[in-house]
């Protein structure tokens, strides 16, 4: 084994009789390095966008969301809910009531999703980070007055300034009643929401175009769900575990983290990342073809050396192993160079953002491409490079 590795190293670095072999070997190393670098960087950019989207949803989505496994509402008097409030794993428990409603201004009307939240909503969310307006702290109800925080794009659709003076007229169908065609308004609960001077922006149309935040008491009264909640939002305490909450609630409740709450969005991103990985594998496969050409030419050139090795007692398997080791040295050299270059470029992008999203600042949510390097992607890249490289090397040396 030692002499096989020694001879393969000499073949790799020694000068060949045909300079084209050296050139092809360098092209093979460069091709593997570039393909490896591209794979790490592209996968890291996808991780960066996934992390960016997760951060955007963090301002609105809770750490954990609890919904009933069956039915649409949760009774706030349920003994399990009372036990959940006392659980050490739970730092903040916020009941919410969510439902569809119709809002009307003097000139516009729009179907919206009304989300009623408890007073401790700010403690478990990062809403403060996505608010726009001059008010300091949002207050959703004072005495008999009810206030709201709409999505910023919803304000644009309704033609409302952040600090609108006329209250929004809010309508929701009464529970269990059919629409009275003779007097349709009698079949709807009606109320008013005033401006807090604030609007939120998640940079996601799902929220910015449709949602309005209000107090939970307002939503319960409007939807006829007093003493009920459609979901519970949880912020875990330091060291708190989701499994303990699931064990307490049992199969009657469904517990979702932020990724599960936006399962469709992250599934699409994973599919896009997988497709990109497959295309990069094809690029790496083409790069490995250079190794096949380099080894084939080297085998032809070293026919005399091979006969000498046979005469000295080397077996066909040992001679073939020499060329396999040389091919793997090309693969490993290219992979290491590619990994090193990818790490340097990713670190520079993280700190300096030299590859920008647009020509001018503010054109996008972020100015530069986000990059997050994950160990799993590096391991997957190494495994892919070694697998494709070894397959090409074995195929190239099959006729030794």
C-alpha positions as CSV (number, residue, x, y, z in Angstrom):
1,X,0.0,0.0,0.0
2,X,2.8,2.4,0.9
3,X,4.6,1.9,-2.4
4,X,1.4,2.3,-4.3
5,X,0.7,5.7,-2.7
6,X,4.3,6.7,-3.3
7,X,4.3,5.8,-7.0
8,X,0.9,7.5,-7.5
9,X,2.2,10.7,-5.9
10,X,5.3,10.6,-8.2
11,X,3.0,10.2,-11.2
12,X,0.9,13.1,-10.1
13,X,3.7,15.6,-9.6
14,X,6.4,14.4,-11.9
15,X,6.8,15.9,-15.4
16,X,5.2,13.8,-18.1
17,X,6.5,13.2,-21.6
18,X,3.4,14.8,-23.0
19,X,2.7,18.2,-21.5
20,X,-1.0,17.8,-22.4
21,X,-1.3,15.3,-19.5
22,X,-0.1,17.9,-17.0
23,X,-2.5,20.5,-18.4
24,X,-5.5,18.1,-18.3
25,X,-4.6,17.1,-14.7
26,X,-4.6,20.8,-13.7
27,X,-7.9,21.4,-15.5
28,X,-9.3,18.4,-13.6
29,X,-8.2,19.8,-10.2
30,X,-9.5,23.2,-11.1
31,X,-12.8,21.8,-12.3
32,X,-13.4,19.8,-9.1
33,X,-12.4,22.8,-7.0
34,X,-14.8,25.2,-8.9
35,X,-17.6,22.7,-8.7
36,X,-17.1,22.0,-5.0
37,X,-16.9,25.8,-4.3
38,X,-20.0,26.4,-6.3
39,X,-21.9,23.7,-4.5
40,X,-21.0,25.0,-1.0
41,X,-21.7,28.6,-1.9
42,X,-25.1,28.0,-3.6
43,X,-26.3,25.7,-0.8
44,X,-25.1,28.3,1.8
45,X,-27.0,31.1,-0.1
46,X,-30.2,29.0,0.1
47,X,-29.6,28.6,3.8
48,X,-29.2,32.3,4.1
49,X,-32.6,33.0,2.4
50,X,-34.2,30.3,4.5
51,X,-32.9,32.0,7.6
52,X,-34.0,35.4,6.3
53,X,-37.5,34.2,5.8
54,X,-37.5,32.5,9.2
55,X,-36.4,35.9,10.8
56,X,-39.2,37.7,8.9
57,X,-41.8,35.4,10.3
58,X,-40.3,35.6,13.8
59,X,-41.8,39.1,14.2
60,X,-45.3,37.7,13.9
61,X,-45.3,33.9,14.4
62,X,-44.9,32.6,18.0
63,X,-42.2,30.2,19.1
64,X,-44.9,27.5,19.5
65,X,-48.5,27.5,18.4
66,X,-51.1,25.3,20.0
67,X,-54.3,24.4,18.1
68,X,-57.0,21.8,18.7
69,X,-56.5,18.6,16.9
70,X,-60.3,18.5,16.3
71,X,-62.6,21.4,16.1
72,X,-61.8,25.1,15.7
73,X,-61.7,26.5,19.3
74,X,-60.1,25.9,22.6
75,X,-61.9,26.4,25.9
76,X,-59.8,28.7,28.1
77,X,-61.3,26.9,31.2
78,X,-59.9,23.6,30.1
79,X,-57.9,22.1,33.0
80,X,-55.0,21.3,30.7
81,X,-54.8,24.9,29.7
82,X,-54.7,26.0,33.4
83,X,-52.0,23.4,34.0
84,X,-50.1,24.7,31.0
85,X,-50.0,28.2,32.5
86,X,-48.1,26.8,35.5
87,X,-45.7,24.7,33.5
88,X,-42.1,25.8,34.1
89,X,-41.3,25.3,30.4
90,X,-43.7,28.1,29.5
91,X,-42.5,31.7,29.9
92,X,-45.5,33.3,28.2
93,X,-48.9,31.9,27.2
94,X,-51.0,34.1,24.9
95,X,-54.5,33.1,23.8
96,X,-55.7,34.4,20.5
97,X,-58.9,34.5,18.5
98,X,-58.5,34.6,14.7
99,X,-61.2,34.8,12.1
100,X,-62.3,36.4,8.8
101,X,-64.1,39.7,8.9
102,X,-65.0,42.6,6.5
103,X,-63.7,46.1,7.2
104,X,-65.1,49.2,5.5
105,X,-63.9,52.8,5.2
106,X,-65.8,55.6,3.6
107,X,-64.5,54.6,0.2
108,X,-63.1,51.1,0.4
109,X,-63.9,47.7,1.8
110,X,-61.7,44.6,2.2
111,X,-62.0,41.1,3.6
112,X,-59.4,40.7,6.3
113,X,-58.2,38.2,8.9
114,X,-58.7,39.7,12.4
115,X,-56.3,38.4,15.0
116,X,-57.3,39.2,18.6
117,X,-54.4,39.0,21.0
118,X,-54.1,39.1,24.8
119,X,-52.3,42.0,26.6
120,X,-49.1,40.0,27.0
121,X,-48.8,39.5,23.3
122,X,-45.7,41.8,23.1
123,X,-43.9,39.7,25.7
124,X,-43.9,36.5,23.5
125,X,-43.5,38.1,20.1
126,X,-41.1,40.4,18.3
127,X,-43.8,42.7,17.1
128,X,-42.0,45.8,18.3
129,X,-39.3,45.1,15.6
130,X,-41.7,45.3,12.7
131,X,-43.9,48.2,13.7
132,X,-44.0,51.5,11.7
133,X,-45.3,54.7,13.1
134,X,-44.7,57.4,15.7
135,X,-46.5,55.7,18.7
136,X,-44.1,54.1,21.2
137,X,-46.0,51.2,22.7
138,X,-49.2,49.8,21.1
139,X,-52.3,49.8,23.3
140,X,-55.2,47.8,21.8
141,X,-58.0,48.8,24.2
142,X,-58.7,51.7,26.6
143,X,-62.0,51.6,28.5
144,X,-64.7,51.1,25.8
145,X,-62.4,52.1,22.8
146,X,-60.9,49.3,20.7
147,X,-57.7,50.0,18.7
148,X,-56.0,48.0,15.9
149,X,-52.7,47.6,14.1
150,X,-53.2,46.7,10.4
151,X,-50.7,45.4,8.0
152,X,-48.9,48.1,6.1
153,X,-50.0,46.9,2.7
154,X,-53.6,46.6,3.9
155,X,-53.5,50.3,4.8
156,X,-52.4,51.1,1.2
157,X,-55.2,49.0,-0.2
158,X,-57.8,50.8,2.0
159,X,-56.2,54.2,1.3
160,X,-55.6,54.8,5.0
161,X,-52.8,56.8,6.6
162,X,-51.1,55.2,9.6
163,X,-52.9,57.6,12.0
164,X,-56.4,57.5,10.4
165,X,-59.1,59.5,12.2
166,X,-62.3,57.8,11.1
167,X,-62.8,54.4,12.8
168,X,-62.8,51.2,10.7
169,X,-66.2,49.5,10.5
170,X,-65.8,45.8,11.1
171,X,-68.4,43.2,10.3
172,X,-68.5,39.4,11.0
173,X,-71.3,36.9,10.5
174,X,-73.1,35.8,13.7
175,X,-72.5,32.3,14.7
176,X,-75.1,29.7,13.7
177,X,-77.3,32.2,11.8
178,X,-78.2,32.3,8.1
179,X,-78.1,35.5,6.2
180,X,-81.4,37.3,6.3
181,X,-81.9,38.5,2.8
182,X,-84.6,40.9,3.8
183,X,-82.2,42.6,6.3
184,X,-78.7,41.3,5.8
185,X,-77.1,43.6,8.4
186,X,-79.1,41.9,11.1
187,X,-77.1,38.7,10.4
188,X,-73.7,40.4,11.1
189,X,-72.0,41.6,14.3
190,X,-70.7,45.1,13.8
191,X,-68.1,47.1,15.7
192,X,-65.5,49.8,15.3
193,X,-61.7,49.9,15.5
194,X,-59.6,53.0,16.0
195,X,-56.1,53.7,14.9
196,X,-53.0,53.3,17.2
197,X,-50.9,55.3,14.7
198,X,-49.0,52.1,13.9
199,X,-48.8,49.4,11.2
200,X,-46.7,46.3,11.0
201,X,-44.7,45.0,8.1
202,X,-43.6,41.3,7.9
203,X,-42.6,41.7,4.2
204,X,-44.9,38.8,3.5
205,X,-48.1,39.4,1.5
206,X,-49.8,36.7,3.6
207,X,-49.7,39.0,6.6
208,X,-49.1,42.5,5.3
209,X,-52.1,42.4,2.9
210,X,-54.7,40.6,5.1
211,X,-54.1,40.8,8.9
212,X,-55.3,43.3,11.5
213,X,-54.3,43.0,15.1
214,X,-56.8,43.8,17.8
215,X,-57.5,42.9,21.4
216,X,-58.8,39.4,22.2
217,X,-61.9,40.8,23.9
218,X,-62.9,42.6,20.7
219,X,-62.4,39.5,18.6
220,X,-64.3,37.2,21.0
221,X,-67.2,39.6,21.1
222,X,-67.3,40.1,17.3
223,X,-67.0,36.4,16.5
224,X,-69.2,35.2,19.4
225,X,-66.5,33.2,21.1
226,X,-66.5,34.4,24.7
227,X,-64.3,32.3,26.9
228,X,-62.8,30.6,23.8
229,X,-59.6,30.9,21.8
230,X,-58.7,29.6,18.3
231,X,-55.1,29.0,19.3
232,X,-52.5,29.5,22.0
233,X,-49.2,31.1,21.4
234,X,-46.3,30.0,23.6
235,X,-42.8,31.5,24.4
236,X,-40.6,28.8,26.0
237,X,-38.6,29.6,29.1
238,X,-34.9,29.2,29.1
239,X,-34.3,25.5,28.8
240,X,-38.0,24.8,28.2
241,X,-38.8,21.8,26.0
242,X,-41.6,21.4,23.5
243,X,-41.9,17.7,24.4
244,X,-43.0,18.5,27.9
245,X,-45.9,20.6,26.6
246,X,-46.9,17.9,24.1
247,X,-46.9,15.3,26.9
248,X,-49.1,17.6,29.1
249,X,-51.6,18.4,26.4
250,X,-51.9,14.9,24.9
251,X,-53.3,14.0,21.5
252,X,-56.1,16.4,21.6
253,X,-53.9,19.3,20.7
254,X,-51.4,20.0,18.0
255,X,-48.1,21.8,18.8
256,X,-46.2,23.5,15.9
257,X,-42.9,25.4,15.9
258,X,-42.2,28.3,13.5
259,X,-41.1,26.0,10.6
260,X,-44.2,23.8,10.9
261,X,-46.5,26.9,11.0
262,X,-45.0,27.9,7.6
263,X,-44.6,24.4,6.3
264,X,-45.6,25.2,2.7
265,X,-43.1,28.1,2.4
266,X,-40.1,26.1,3.8
267,X,-41.0,23.0,1.8
268,X,-40.8,25.0,-1.4
269,X,-37.5,26.4,-0.4
270,X,-36.2,22.9,0.4
271,X,-37.3,21.7,-3.0
272,X,-35.6,24.6,-4.7
273,X,-32.4,23.8,-2.8
274,X,-32.6,20.1,-3.7
275,X,-33.1,20.9,-7.4
276,X,-30.1,23.3,-7.3
277,X,-28.1,20.5,-5.6
278,X,-29.0,18.1,-8.4
279,X,-27.9,20.5,-11.1
280,X,-24.6,21.1,-9.3
281,X,-24.0,17.4,-9.2
282,X,-24.3,17.3,-13.0
283,X,-21.7,20.1,-13.2
284,X,-19.4,18.1,-10.8
285,X,-19.9,15.1,-13.0
286,X,-18.7,17.0,-16.0
287,X,-15.7,18.2,-14.1
288,X,-14.9,14.5,-13.2
289,X,-14.8,13.6,-16.9
290,X,-11.5,15.6,-17.0
291,X,-10.1,13.1,-14.5
292,X,-11.1,10.3,-16.8
293,X,-9.2,11.9,-19.7
294,X,-6.2,12.6,-17.5
295,X,-5.9,9.1,-16.1
296,X,-6.6,7.5,-19.5
297,X,-3.7,9.4,-21.1
298,X,-1.4,8.6,-18.1
299,X,-2.2,4.9,-18.3
300,X,-1.2,4.9,-22.0
301,X,2.0,6.8,-21.3
302,X,3.0,4.5,-18.4
303,X,2.6,1.2,-20.2
304,X,6.4,0.5,-19.9
305,X,6.3,1.2,-16.2
306,X,3.4,-1.2,-15.8
307,X,5.3,-4.0,-17.5
308,X,8.3,-3.3,-15.1
309,X,6.0,-3.5,-12.1
310,X,4.5,-6.8,-13.4
311,X,8.0,-8.2,-13.8
312,X,8.8,-7.2,-10.2
313,X,5.8,-9.2,-9.0
314,X,3.1,-6.6,-8.8
315,X,-0.4,-7.8,-9.4
316,X,-2.9,-6.3,-11.8
317,X,-5.0,-5.1,-8.8
318,X,-2.0,-3.3,-7.3
319,X,-1.1,-1.6,-10.5
320,X,-4.7,-0.5,-11.0
321,X,-4.7,0.7,-7.4
322,X,-1.8,3.1,-8.2
323,X,-3.9,4.9,-10.8
324,X,-7.0,4.9,-8.6
325,X,-5.0,6.6,-5.8
326,X,-3.7,9.2,-8.2
327,X,-7.2,10.0,-9.3
328,X,-8.4,10.3,-5.7
329,X,-5.5,12.6,-4.9
330,X,-6.8,14.8,-7.8
331,X,-10.3,14.7,-6.3
332,X,-9.2,15.4,-2.7
333,X,-6.9,18.2,-3.8
334,X,-9.7,19.9,-5.8
335,X,-12.2,19.3,-3.1
336,X,-9.9,20.9,-0.4
337,X,-9.1,23.9,-2.6
338,X,-12.8,24.3,-3.4
339,X,-13.8,24.1,0.3
340,X,-11.2,26.6,1.3
341,X,-12.2,29.1,-1.4
342,X,-15.9,28.7,-0.5
343,X,-15.2,29.3,3.2
344,X,-13.2,32.4,2.4
345,X,-15.9,33.8,0.1
346,X,-18.8,33.0,2.5
347,X,-17.0,34.7,5.4
348,X,-16.3,37.8,3.2
349,X,-19.9,37.9,2.1
350,X,-21.2,37.6,5.7
351,X,-19.0,40.4,7.0
352,X,-18.8,42.8,4.0
353,X,-21.7,41.8,1.7
354,X,-19.7,42.5,-1.5
355,X,-22.2,40.7,-3.7
356,X,-25.3,42.9,-3.6
357,X,-28.9,42.3,-4.4
358,X,-29.4,45.5,-6.3
359,X,-27.5,48.5,-7.5
360,X,-29.1,50.9,-4.9
361,X,-29.7,50.4,-1.2
362,X,-33.3,49.8,-0.1
363,X,-34.3,48.1,-3.4
364,X,-34.9,44.8,-1.5
365,X,-35.4,43.8,2.1
366,X,-31.7,43.2,2.4
367,X,-28.9,44.8,0.4
368,X,-26.6,41.8,0.0
369,X,-27.1,38.1,-0.5
370,X,-27.4,36.3,2.8
371,X,-25.1,33.3,3.5
372,X,-25.3,30.7,6.2
373,X,-22.8,27.8,6.0
374,X,-24.1,24.6,7.6
375,X,-22.1,21.5,8.5
376,X,-24.6,19.2,6.9
377,X,-24.1,20.9,3.5
378,X,-20.4,20.6,3.8
379,X,-20.6,16.9,4.6
380,X,-23.1,16.3,1.8
381,X,-20.8,18.1,-0.6
382,X,-17.7,16.1,0.5
383,X,-19.7,12.9,0.2
384,X,-21.0,13.8,-3.3
385,X,-17.5,14.8,-4.6
386,X,-15.9,11.6,-3.3
387,X,-18.7,9.4,-4.6
388,X,-18.7,10.9,-8.1
389,X,-14.9,11.2,-8.2
390,X,-14.4,7.6,-7.1
391,X,-16.9,6.3,-9.7
392,X,-15.1,8.2,-12.5
393,X,-11.7,7.0,-11.3
394,X,-12.8,3.4,-11.2
395,X,-14.3,3.7,-14.6
396,X,-11.2,5.3,-16.1
397,X,-8.9,2.5,-14.7
398,X,-11.1,-0.4,-15.6
399,X,-8.8,-1.6,-18.4
400,X,-5.5,-1.4,-16.6
